[in-house]
């Protein structure tokens, strides 16, 4: 399962979620380490992947204190797929 856009993409792999922003930033998170997923409205974030959906973001909290924020065209679909793969 992969969602892509102009700035990067989010790929749900077998055991991890892989997130790529721009040309440099890459993050891979094991589903086992994800502890919370929430939707939030923000005006600006460093990691939005879709200009169309730039106000609505998904916060993925993992490990003890880490968090990554993404925004894709299909935010609701991404949340649904993530919840299938993790147990929170």
Secondary structure, DSSP 8 states (H G I E B T S, - for coil): -EEE-SSEEEEE-SSEEEEEETTTEEEEEEGGGEEEEEEEE-S--TTB--STTTTEEEEEEETTTEEEEEB-TTHHHHHHHHHHHS--
